[in-house]
Structure formats: C-alpha cells, structure tokens
Amino acid sequence: GSGPSSNEYDDNGSGPSSNAGYRRTAENVRPGYQCHHYDKEKSIFNTEYDWQYCVNMHVGETYEVHWPHSSVGACGTLNQYQTPFYDGVFCNAIPENPTLGLKVGVQAQVFTIVNDERYFYPDMLSGMIVDGNELGTDVAKYTGSTTGTSRNDTICSTYSGITWHVDRKCHLISASSFDKLCADMLSQRDDMSKDLYPHGARDLVPDNLAANNQQRKFLRD
C-alpha cells in the first residue's frame, strides 16, 4: 500500500515486538513499519487490552487500516462491507467486463494502539477518521495498485490506477476503538471474520516501478 512517512512511521519506529521498527502480525506474515509513539515506560503502551473481537492484536503496536471505495461496489447498501475486499469492490461489476467503469480509491491511516479511553473513536468502519487539525487532514494522494503480501516487484497487481489517499501522520488510538471495529465487521451481512487479524505488508515499490506522475502541492495560508 503506502510507503513510509518519514519520522511518523518508518524503519526507525518501535514497539513491543522483538524486532524494533517492525510490527507484530500473524505468523508468517510480512511485518510493516512502526510509528514513533511507543514508550515502554508508559502504561498506556504496555498494558494489554482484554480483546473480545480482534485477533492477534496488541497494545503498543502499529497497524495500518485501508478503506477501499469503488464505483462498482455496493456503497450505501447492506452489502457495502465484504471480505475479501475484492468482493465488495466488484460486487456490481459486469461479469464479462469487470473493469468497465471501474474507479477505485483507497483511504489509509496508521495508528499506534494504546490502552487509554481518551483516544476512543466510535466509528472506524465508515472510512478515514477526520477529527480536528490532526486526523485525516495531512493526506498524500497518489496512484498505485491493490496491495498485500501476494503482490511484489515480480507479481504485479491485476488492478492498477488505484487512487490512494494516505494520512501522513501516525495517530494514537484506543484498543477499544479497534475492538469495536472488529465487532462492527462481525455484524455485517457478509462474513468478515478474515479481517479480524492483521495482514502482511507489501514490499516497498522501487522507484523505477512507481508511478511517475507525482506533483508536490503546497497549501496557501
């Protein structure tokens, strides 16, 4: 998905995992970068949460959330949220030509989980959290592709031209926020149980394979 944001989530980040800089995920899953918030001396980072719905997640670790949006999906219906996400992205596509009229955008946001209810957000299912001057306000936008551990620099994504909207900042969020997200996913019509645990990160795309249409824009006061 997204590359690291310098001094926010990168290979200098840390967490309770044994390998500093990389997050703990399910067994045999490629880890990703971590944020810089973790402080082992503070209880909010090292007091484990009593998880009820999410699986193999831990306080103090870094997790990235993706929210795909599609022009041939089922937005606004009971079938909006599906696992795997391809089902939701293509659920209203024409079988003979599934990419006809296809436009896909993905929102992405990175969090460090804390055991502190001051950082509770009640709705992580609907999309990127936008709150105040911090969450969802400093966003990088670029073209990419679908992502995951099955994609690399040899095996490309079948679907490219995906527009990514990635929050450049890493944010603290309560474990209870994620646990509510997992509970919300379990309440959907489709079986989303395979999204209750962390998935692996894609290897970073080398410059020669990345899109060459970047433009740096500055906001005026």
SVG drawing of the C-alpha trace seen along z (x, -y; Angstrom):
<svg xmlns="http://www.w3.org/2000/svg" viewBox="-29 -33 45 51">
<polyline fill="none" stroke="black" stroke-width="0.4" points="0.0,0.0 1.6,-3.2 5.3,-3.9 6.7,-5.1 6.1,-8.7 9.4,-10.0 9.5,-10.5 5.9,-9.2 6.1,-5.6 9.3,-4.2 12.2,-1.8 13.2,-3.9 9.9,-3.3 9.5,-0.9 7.0,1.2 6.9,4.1 7.8,6.6 11.3,8.1 12.3,6.7 12.4,2.9 10.9,1.0 8.5,3.7 5.1,4.5 4.0,7.9 1.5,9.7 0.1,13.1 2.5,16.0 4.5,16.0 3.1,12.5 5.5,9.8 5.6,7.0 5.5,3.3 6.9,0.1 6.1,-1.2 5.4,-4.6 7.5,-6.7 5.0,-7.0 5.9,-3.9 7.3,-4.4 7.9,-1.2 7.9,-3.2 4.3,-4.4 1.5,-2.0 -0.8,-3.0 1.7,-1.3 2.4,1.8 -0.9,2.7 -2.5,5.3 -6.2,4.9 -8.8,7.6 -9.6,8.2 -13.1,9.5 -13.3,9.5 -10.0,8.6 -7.5,11.4 -3.7,11.3 -3.6,7.6 -1.5,5.9 -1.3,2.6 1.8,0.6 1.9,2.0 1.4,0.1 -1.4,1.0 -2.5,-0.5 -6.1,-0.4 -7.4,-0.5 -10.9,-1.6 -11.5,-0.7 -14.2,-2.7 -15.4,-1.6 -17.7,-2.9 -19.0,0.6 -19.2,1.5 -22.3,1.5 -21.8,-1.7 -24.8,-2.7 -26.3,0.8 -26.3,3.7 -23.6,5.3 -21.2,2.4 -18.7,4.2 -17.3,7.5 -14.4,9.9 -12.2,10.3 -12.3,6.6 -12.4,7.6 -15.9,8.9 -17.0,5.5 -15.1,3.6 -16.5,5.7 -19.9,6.8 -21.8,4.7 -19.4,5.2 -20.4,6.7 -19.0,10.3 -18.0,10.1 -16.0,6.9 -15.4,6.4 -13.2,3.3 -15.7,1.4 -16.3,-1.9 -14.2,-0.8 -12.9,-3.6 -11.3,-2.6 -10.0,-4.8 -8.4,-3.6 -8.1,-5.6 -5.3,-4.6 -4.5,-5.6 -1.8,-4.4 -2.3,-4.0 -0.4,-3.0 -2.7,-1.2 -2.9,-2.4 -4.8,-1.2 -6.4,-4.7 -10.0,-5.6 -9.1,-9.2 -8.2,-8.0 -11.5,-6.2 -13.2,-6.8 -16.6,-5.1 -16.7,-4.6 -13.7,-3.1 -15.8,-1.2 -17.1,-4.0 -13.8,-5.4 -10.8,-7.5 -11.2,-9.3 -11.2,-13.1 -11.0,-15.0 -9.7,-18.4 -6.4,-19.5 -4.7,-16.2 -6.6,-13.1 -7.2,-12.9 -6.0,-16.4 -2.5,-15.9 -3.1,-13.5 -0.9,-12.3 -2.7,-11.4 -1.2,-9.2 -1.9,-6.5 -0.9,-2.9 -2.4,0.5 -4.1,3.1 -1.7,4.4 -0.9,7.2 1.8,9.9 0.7,11.7 2.0,8.7 5.6,7.9 8.0,6.5 7.6,9.6 3.9,10.5 2.0,7.3 -1.5,6.4 -4.2,7.1 -5.8,3.8 -3.7,0.6 -4.7,-3.0 -6.0,-2.9 -6.1,-6.3 -4.6,-6.2 -5.4,-8.8 -2.9,-8.2 -2.8,-10.1 0.8,-11.2 0.6,-11.2 0.6,-8.3 -2.1,-8.6 -2.8,-7.2 -6.0,-5.2 -7.5,-3.1 -7.6,0.6 -11.3,0.4 -11.7,-1.5 -10.2,1.4 -12.2,3.9 -15.4,2.1 -14.3,2.1 -13.9,5.8 -17.4,6.2 -18.9,3.9 -17.3,6.1 -18.8,9.2 -22.2,7.6 -22.2,7.2 -24.2,9.4 -21.0,10.8 -18.6,13.0 -15.7,10.6 -14.0,12.9 -10.9,13.0 -10.4,9.3 -10.3,9.5 -6.5,10.1 -3.5,8.2 -2.5,8.9 1.0,8.6 2.6,5.6 3.8,5.4 7.4,4.8 8.0,1.2 7.8,0.4 11.2,-0.6 11.3,-4.0 11.6,-2.5 8.3,-0.7 6.4,-3.5 4.1,-6.0 5.9,-9.0 3.1,-11.5 3.7,-12.9 3.2,-16.6 4.1,-18.3 1.5,-20.9 1.6,-23.4 -1.5,-24.8 -1.7,-28.6 -2.5,-30.3"/>
</svg>
